[in-house]
Amino acid sequence: MTGFIVKQPGLLTLIQDLGRFGAHNLGLTNGGPLDVQAFAWANRLLGNPANASALEISFGGLSLESGIDTAIVVTGAELPIKVNGETIAEWQTHPVKPGDLIELGYTTRGTRAYLAVAGGFAIPASFGSSATVVREKIGGLNGDKLQENDQLPCASQTLQQNYYLADDDRPQYAERAILRVVPGYQQSTFDPVERHRFFSSQYRVTDRSDRMGFRLEGEAIKSDINSMLSEGICHGAVQIPADGQPIVLMNDRQTIGGYPKIGSVIALDTAKLAQLNPGSTISFEPISAEYAHNLHWLAKSRFDRTQPLKC
């Protein structure tokens, strides 16, 4: 089986599927795409299984050489894409053939793009998933980000029809976001003044944000808890460390933590957060668990009802 050769790996390009679940007892976190919506559309446009392995490209700079006849699509953050020097469109499938050079420039809006190939990349599962978590050195190719001359295996597979997603159905990436938070059981350790300060303040995304967590800067929040035993932590949890600056925990978070948590950002909005550049501003809005549940199912229904268009 052949596939693609990495000519230029970009700043941070990782092999991801939907993530690794059921391994927290081993100390292994989930991994998976930071922007699940963009990842899902990349596979759907190609007719792939939802869990097919694809590439998450942070900030751009990736170049690949194809060794097979297949089709690709790039979704997510806006960035220039060329095949053999000719510009092609995002959110649209494109045929490629052996010897074609695929070049992704650097992002102009948003930060994470996703490149999928027809049939998905053939990456062996590690603890049930191909998702790369560099800190744990598992998944992907040798548990690491892509390197120059890496080979990405996949089978030759051509499409009978190319598809694209209409502009109105694509997510819009901005420089600010409102993140909806389900307050957690530890919210009572933050007095009403601290909770009001948290939900009425603006925060800035710092350059110390990564796939483990987005570190924010703004109004400091204090909890009544001085120390606590470490406990399991979920995706989107908003930790408040000793300096009072919130950290929103993401896909590669540690499995346990000992900081108080004021609540958890819903998955629909961690995807928005993941597309923000350092310096972008965010604010938080409290919602109920029931409303979060409704938002999730409405988004799923919208995804299922939205149909790709023929080119």
N, C-alpha and C positions, 0 to 999 in steps of 0.2 A: 504494500500500500504506500502510495506517495501522498503528497499534499502541498504544503507551502514551506518556503524557507524564509526565515527572518533575516532581512537585509539590514534593518535598523529597528531596534526594539522599542524606541520611544522612551519617554520619561518613566512610565510605569505601566506595563501591559501585563495583564494576568489572565490566565485561563480560568473561567468560571462556569459552573452550572448553577442551579437554583440554590445550592448550599448543602451543608453537611448537618444532618439532624440526628438526634439520639445518641450523641457521643459526648455530651457535657460531663457525664460521669467519668470519662477518661481525660477530662480537662481540655477537650477539643471544641473550639467554637464553630460557628456556622459557616463563615465565609459567604460566598455567593455575591451576586451583583448588587452594587449600592443603589442603582436605579432599576428596580425590578420591571417597571413599565417599559422602559426602553429596551431592556434585555428581552422581555417577552415578545415585543413587536418584531425584533430582529429575527427570532426563530419563527414566529407565525408567518411573516411575509415569505419565508422560504418553504413553508409547509413542514418545518421540523417539529419533532417532539418538544414539549414545553421545557424539558430538562436537558436539551442538547447543549453540549459544551460550546461556548463562544469566547470571544476575547473582550475584556474590559480594558479600554485604553484611556488612561488618565492624562489629560492635557495634550495628547496627540504625539506626533513624531514617529509613527510606526510605518515601516515599509516592508512589504512581503513580495516574494516572487512565487507565482503559481507554478506548480508542476503538473497540474491536471486540468481537465475540462470540468468546470463546475459553475456555481453561481454564488455571489456574495451579496451582503447588504450591510450598510452602516446606519445605525440609529443613534439617538441620544444627542449629546452636545454638538453644536454647530462647528464644523471644521471643514477645510477644503479637502477633497478627495480626487485623486487622479489615477487613471489606469493608462499606462504607457504615455503619460504626459497629457492625456485628455481628461478634462474635468467631468466627473459624474455626480449624480445627485444622491443625497442621503435619503433614507426612508424609502428606498426603491431597490429592487433586486437587479443585479447586473451579471451577465455571463462573463466568465474569464476562461482563458485557455492557457496551456503550458507556455511558459516564458513571459507571461504578462507581469508587469511590475505595478503593484498597488501601493500608492503613497498617500498617507494621511498627514495633513499639515497639523498646525496647532489650533486649539480651540479658540473660537472668537466669542462664543456665548455658551455657558455651561462648561462643565469640566470633564464629564465622563461620557465616552462614546462606546458603542458596542458593535463589533464586527462578527457576523455569523456567516457560516458557509453551509451550502445545501447538504443536509444529512448530519451536520455537526462535526466538530473535531473529534477524532477517535483517541480519547485520552483515558488511560486506565483509571478506574476509581480507586481512591485511597480512603479507607474508612467510609465507604459508601458514596463517595462524591469525588468529582474531579476539581472541585473548587480549591483555588490556591490560597493558602494562608501562609504568608512568608514567615511570620513570627514562629509558627509551629513547624515550618518546613514540610508541609504536606500538601498534596494535590498538585495539579498542573504538571509541569515538567521539573522533576526533582525538587518540588516544593519551593520554587523560586519564580521571580518575574522572568519574562522572556529575555533572552540574550541573543546577541548577534550569532547567526548561523544555526540557531535552533530549528528543528524540523517539526512542523505541525501536521501530523498525519490525518488524512481524511480520504474518503472514497470518491472516485469520479462520479458525478451526478449532475445531469443537466436538467433544467426546468423547461417544461413545454410552454409555459407562459410566465412573463415577468409581471410583478405586482408592485404597487406603491401605496403609501398611506397618504390620504388627502391632507392638505395643509391644516385644515380646520380640526382634524383629529389628532394632530401632533401636539405633544406638550410644549408649552412655552417656557423658556428658561429666562430668569430675571436676575437682578442683583439684590433682591430682598425677598423674604418669604415670611408668611405667618405659619407657625408650626402649632398644630393642634395637639394638646397634651391631655392624656387621661391621668388625673391625679392618683397617686398610689397610696398604699396604707400608711406610709411614713409622712404624708403631708401634714399630719397633726403635730409633727415635731417642728414645723415651721409656724411661727405665730402668724396671726392674720395680717400684720403689717408686712412681714417678710413675703407672704404669699402674694399680697397685693403688689409689692415692689417687683416680684418676679414676673407677674403677668401684665404689668403696665410699663415695663422697661424695654428698651431696644438693646440688642447685643450685636457685637461685631464678630464675624468668623475670623479666627486668628490663623496665622501661617503654621501653627502647630497642630493643625487638624489633619487627620489621616483616616485610614479604613478602620482603625480601632475606635476612634472617637473624635468628634468635632469640639475643640476647645473654644469657648466663647469669652468675650471680654465686655464688661459693662458693669451694671450695678451689682455689688456683692450681696449675696444672700446668705443668711446665717440660719443654722438649725440648732435646736436645743440639744441635739445629740453631740456629746464630746467624743465618744468612742462607741464602736459597735462591732459585733462579730461579722466576719465576712459571710456573704450569702449569695445565692444565685442571682444573676442579673439578666434582664431581658433586653432584646433589641429595642433601641430607642429610649432606654432609661436615661433620665436626666440626673446625673450625679452632682452633688454639691460638695466639693472638697473643702479643705480648711481655709483656702483663700476666698471662698464664696463665689468663684467664677464657674458657671455651669459647664458641664461636659456632657454632650449627647453621645451615648454609646452606640456604635455602629456594628457592622457585620463581623469584624475581626476583634471585637471586644474580648476581654478576659471573661471566663465563665463565672467567676465570683468576684465580689468587691465589697469593701468595707466603708464606703461613704454613704451618707443618707441620700435618698432619692425622692425628689418632690413629685415625680410622675414619669410617664413615658410618652414620647412622641409617637404618633401612629405611623405605620409603615408607609402610607401614602405620602406623608410629609418628610420622612427621613430621605426619601428619594429626591424631594425638592432640595433639602439641605445638602445632599451629596453633589448637587450640580452647582452649588455656590462657590465662588472664588473667595480667597482670603480678602477681608475688607468688606464683604457683603454684610448687610444687616438683616437681623431676624427679630421677631417678637413671638411670644407664646400666647396661646388661647386655650383655656380649660374647656374640655368637653366630657360628657359622660361616656362610660363604657358602652352603653346602648347606642348612643349616637355614633361612636367609632365603629361599632359593628355594622350599623346601617350604611355608613360611608364606604366601608370595605365592600359590602355586597353590591352597592350601587356602582362602584368602580368596576367590579368584576362583570356586572351585567352590561355596562357600557362597553367594556373591552370585547365581550362575547358578541354583542350586537353590531359593533363597528366592523365593516367589511373592507378588506383591501380592494383596491381598484386595479383593473388590468391596464397595463401600459399600452 
